[in-house]
Amino acid sequence: MNNRIKEFRAKYNLTQEDLAKKVNVRRETIVFLEKNRYNPSLKLAYDLAQLFSVPIEELFIFDDDRTRNNPYLTKK
């Protein structure tokens, strides 16, 4: 799953440490998220989206073969 965390963090002029404190995680978690090495819990994804005032699907891009081939998960 890709994300736009780094882009939004820059837009809000936040360091990784600042963002980590705001969502109550370690800075390393933000580093791993930005490098797409970690998929967040639903709670963390929600907290990040709320912080940046965007829907979760604008912050996280879930692109997977299973979603492309699933009629319930593809946009029409």
Backbone as JSON Lines, residues from 0, in Angstrom:
{"i":0,"aa":"M","n":[0.85,-1.17,0.0],"ca":[0.0,0.0,0.0],"c":[0.9,1.24,0.0]}
{"i":1,"aa":"N","n":[0.68,2.1,-0.93],"ca":[1.43,3.35,-1.0],"c":[0.7,4.43,-0.21]}
{"i":2,"aa":"N","n":[1.4,5.5,0.09],"ca":[0.75,6.57,0.83],"c":[1.35,7.92,0.45]}
{"i":3,"aa":"R","n":[0.68,8.96,0.9],"ca":[1.1,10.34,0.62],"c":[1.46,11.07,1.92]}
{"i":4,"aa":"I","n":[1.89,10.31,2.92],"ca":[2.18,10.9,4.23],"c":[3.27,11.96,4.14]}
{"i":5,"aa":"K","n":[4.36,11.65,3.45],"ca":[5.46,12.6,3.35],"c":[5.0,13.9,2.69]}
{"i":6,"aa":"E","n":[4.18,13.77,1.66],"ca":[3.65,14.94,0.95],"c":[2.8,15.81,1.89]}
{"i":7,"aa":"F","n":[1.9,15.18,2.63],"ca":[1.05,15.94,3.55],"c":[1.84,16.48,4.73]}
{"i":8,"aa":"R","n":[2.81,15.72,5.2],"ca":[3.65,16.18,6.3],"c":[4.39,17.46,5.9]}
{"i":9,"aa":"A","n":[4.91,17.47,4.67],"ca":[5.62,18.65,4.16],"c":[4.65,19.84,4.01]}
{"i":10,"aa":"K","n":[3.47,19.55,3.53],"ca":[2.46,20.6,3.34],"c":[2.13,21.29,4.67]}
{"i":11,"aa":"Y","n":[2.1,20.5,5.74],"ca":[1.79,21.03,7.07],"c":[3.04,21.44,7.84]}
{"i":12,"aa":"N","n":[4.2,21.38,7.16],"ca":[5.47,21.78,7.75],"c":[5.77,21.05,9.06]}
{"i":13,"aa":"L","n":[5.58,19.73,9.03],"ca":[5.84,18.9,10.2],"c":[7.07,18.04,9.98]}
{"i":14,"aa":"T","n":[7.85,17.87,11.01],"ca":[8.95,16.91,10.94],"c":[8.36,15.53,11.21]}
{"i":15,"aa":"Q","n":[9.16,14.5,10.96],"ca":[8.69,13.15,11.28],"c":[8.42,13.03,12.77]}
{"i":16,"aa":"E","n":[9.26,13.65,13.57],"ca":[9.09,13.63,15.02],"c":[7.79,14.33,15.42]}
{"i":17,"aa":"D","n":[7.53,15.5,14.84],"ca":[6.29,16.24,15.13],"c":[5.07,15.38,14.83]}
{"i":18,"aa":"L","n":[5.07,14.77,13.65],"ca":[3.93,13.95,13.24],"c":[3.77,12.75,14.17]}
{"i":19,"aa":"A","n":[4.87,12.12,14.5],"ca":[4.82,10.96,15.39],"c":[4.18,11.33,16.73]}
{"i":20,"aa":"K","n":[4.56,12.46,17.27],"ca":[4.0,12.9,18.56],"c":[2.51,13.17,18.44]}
{"i":21,"aa":"K","n":[2.09,13.76,17.33],"ca":[0.67,14.1,17.15],"c":[-0.22,12.87,17.05]}
{"i":22,"aa":"V","n":[0.31,11.77,16.53],"ca":[-0.5,10.55,16.4],"c":[-0.06,9.46,17.38]}
{"i":23,"aa":"N","n":[0.8,9.84,18.32],"ca":[1.21,8.96,19.42],"c":[1.89,7.66,18.96]}
{"i":24,"aa":"V","n":[2.87,7.81,18.06],"ca":[3.71,6.69,17.64],"c":[5.16,7.13,17.68]}
{"i":25,"aa":"R","n":[6.06,6.19,17.48],"ca":[7.49,6.53,17.43],"c":[7.84,7.11,16.07]}
{"i":26,"aa":"R","n":[8.87,7.92,16.03],"ca":[9.33,8.51,14.77],"c":[9.65,7.43,13.74]}
{"i":27,"aa":"E","n":[10.2,6.33,14.2],"ca":[10.55,5.22,13.3],"c":[9.32,4.68,12.57]}
{"i":28,"aa":"T","n":[8.18,4.72,13.21],"ca":[6.94,4.28,12.57],"c":[6.63,5.16,11.37]}
{"i":29,"aa":"I","n":[6.81,6.46,11.54],"ca":[6.58,7.4,10.44],"c":[7.59,7.15,9.32]}
{"i":30,"aa":"V","n":[8.84,6.92,9.67],"ca":[9.88,6.61,8.68],"c":[9.47,5.39,7.86]}
{"i":31,"aa":"F","n":[9.07,4.32,8.54],"ca":[8.68,3.09,7.84],"c":[7.43,3.29,7.0]}
{"i":32,"aa":"L","n":[6.48,4.06,7.49],"ca":[5.28,4.36,6.71],"c":[5.65,5.09,5.42]}
{"i":33,"aa":"E","n":[6.48,6.13,5.55],"ca":[6.85,6.93,4.38],"c":[7.62,6.13,3.35]}
{"i":34,"aa":"K","n":[8.35,5.11,3.8],"ca":[9.11,4.26,2.88],"c":[8.3,3.05,2.41]}
{"i":35,"aa":"N","n":[7.02,3.04,2.74],"ca":[6.11,1.93,2.38],"c":[6.62,0.59,2.88]}
{"i":36,"aa":"R","n":[7.24,0.59,4.04],"ca":[7.73,-0.65,4.66],"c":[6.81,-1.13,5.76]}
{"i":37,"aa":"Y","n":[5.75,-0.39,6.02],"ca":[4.84,-0.71,7.11],"c":[3.45,-0.25,6.73]}
{"i":38,"aa":"N","n":[2.47,-1.13,6.92],"ca":[1.08,-0.76,6.72],"c":[0.48,-0.43,8.08]}
{"i":39,"aa":"P","n":[-0.14,0.73,8.19],"ca":[-0.64,1.15,9.49],"c":[-1.88,0.37,9.92]}
{"i":40,"aa":"S","n":[-2.13,0.38,11.2],"ca":[-3.4,-0.14,11.71],"c":[-4.5,0.79,11.2]}
{"i":41,"aa":"L","n":[-5.72,0.31,11.25],"ca":[-6.84,1.15,10.84],"c":[-6.92,2.39,11.71]}
{"i":42,"aa":"K","n":[-6.65,2.23,13.0],"ca":[-6.68,3.37,13.94],"c":[-5.63,4.42,13.56]}
{"i":43,"aa":"L","n":[-4.42,3.98,13.25],"ca":[-3.37,4.93,12.87],"c":[-3.7,5.6,11.54]}
{"i":44,"aa":"A","n":[-4.2,4.84,10.59],"ca":[-4.58,5.42,9.29],"c":[-5.67,6.47,9.5]}
{"i":45,"aa":"Y","n":[-6.64,6.16,10.34],"ca":[-7.71,7.11,10.65],"c":[-7.16,8.36,11.32]}
{"i":46,"aa":"D","n":[-6.29,8.18,12.3],"ca":[-5.71,9.33,13.02],"c":[-4.92,10.23,12.08]}
{"i":47,"aa":"L","n":[-4.15,9.64,11.18],"ca":[-3.38,10.43,10.22],"c":[-4.3,11.19,9.27]}
{"i":48,"aa":"A","n":[-5.32,10.51,8.78],"ca":[-6.26,11.16,7.86],"c":[-6.99,12.31,8.57]}
{"i":49,"aa":"Q","n":[-7.4,12.09,9.81],"ca":[-8.06,13.15,10.58],"c":[-7.13,14.34,10.79]}
{"i":50,"aa":"L","n":[-5.89,14.06,11.11],"ca":[-4.92,15.12,11.35],"c":[-4.75,16.0,10.1]}
{"i":51,"aa":"F","n":[-4.71,15.36,8.94],"ca":[-4.52,16.1,7.68],"c":[-5.85,16.52,7.04]}
{"i":52,"aa":"S","n":[-6.95,16.21,7.69],"ca":[-8.29,16.59,7.22],"c":[-8.59,16.07,5.81]}
{"i":53,"aa":"V","n":[-8.24,14.82,5.57],"ca":[-8.52,14.19,4.28],"c":[-9.11,12.8,4.53]}
{"i":54,"aa":"P","n":[-9.85,12.27,3.55],"ca":[-10.32,10.89,3.68],"c":[-9.13,9.92,3.66]}
{"i":55,"aa":"I","n":[-9.28,8.8,4.33],"ca":[-8.21,7.8,4.38],"c":[-7.75,7.44,2.98]}
{"i":56,"aa":"E","n":[-8.69,7.27,2.05],"ca":[-8.32,6.84,0.69],"c":[-7.55,7.92,-0.09]}
{"i":57,"aa":"E","n":[-7.55,9.15,0.39],"ca":[-6.73,10.19,-0.24],"c":[-5.29,10.12,0.29]}
{"i":58,"aa":"L","n":[-5.13,9.65,1.49],"ca":[-3.82,9.55,2.12],"c":[-3.13,8.22,1.79]}
{"i":59,"aa":"F","n":[-3.93,7.16,1.7],"ca":[-3.39,5.83,1.42],"c":[-3.92,5.32,0.1]}
{"i":60,"aa":"I","n":[-3.02,4.81,-0.73],"ca":[-3.37,4.3,-2.04],"c":[-3.21,2.79,-2.02]}
{"i":61,"aa":"F","n":[-4.33,2.1,-1.98],"ca":[-4.3,0.64,-1.94],"c":[-4.43,0.13,-3.36]}
{"i":62,"aa":"D","n":[-3.34,-0.32,-3.92],"ca":[-3.33,-0.83,-5.29],"c":[-2.79,-2.25,-5.25]}
{"i":63,"aa":"D","n":[-3.66,-3.17,-5.55],"ca":[-3.32,-4.58,-5.39],"c":[-4.09,-5.38,-6.44]}
{"i":64,"aa":"D","n":[-3.53,-6.45,-6.92],"ca":[-4.22,-7.29,-7.91],"c":[-5.59,-7.73,-7.41]}
{"i":65,"aa":"R","n":[-5.69,-8.0,-6.12],"ca":[-6.97,-8.46,-5.58],"c":[-8.03,-7.38,-5.69]}
{"i":66,"aa":"T","n":[-7.67,-6.1,-5.54],"ca":[-8.67,-5.05,-5.64],"c":[-9.05,-4.8,-7.09]}
{"i":67,"aa":"R","n":[-8.1,-4.92,-7.99],"ca":[-8.41,-4.71,-9.4],"c":[-9.35,-5.77,-9.95]}
{"i":68,"aa":"N","n":[-9.3,-6.95,-9.4],"ca":[-10.11,-8.05,-9.9],"c":[-11.36,-8.32,-9.06]}
{"i":69,"aa":"N","n":[-11.59,-7.53,-8.05],"ca":[-12.74,-7.72,-7.18],"c":[-13.8,-6.67,-7.52]}
{"i":70,"aa":"P","n":[-14.95,-7.08,-8.04],"ca":[-15.96,-6.11,-8.45],"c":[-16.51,-5.28,-7.3]}
{"i":71,"aa":"Y","n":[-16.39,-5.76,-6.05],"ca":[-16.87,-5.0,-4.9],"c":[-15.9,-3.91,-4.48]}
{"i":72,"aa":"L","n":[-14.63,-4.02,-4.91],"ca":[-13.62,-3.06,-4.49],"c":[-13.15,-2.14,-5.6]}
{"i":73,"aa":"T","n":[-13.6,-2.33,-6.8],"ca":[-13.17,-1.47,-7.9],"c":[-14.19,-0.37,-8.12]}
{"i":74,"aa":"K","n":[-13.69,0.78,-8.53],"ca":[-14.58,1.91,-8.81],"c":[-15.24,1.71,-10.17]}
{"i":75,"aa":"K","n":[-16.46,2.16,-10.27],"ca":[-17.19,2.02,-11.54],"c":[-17.37,3.36,-12.19]}
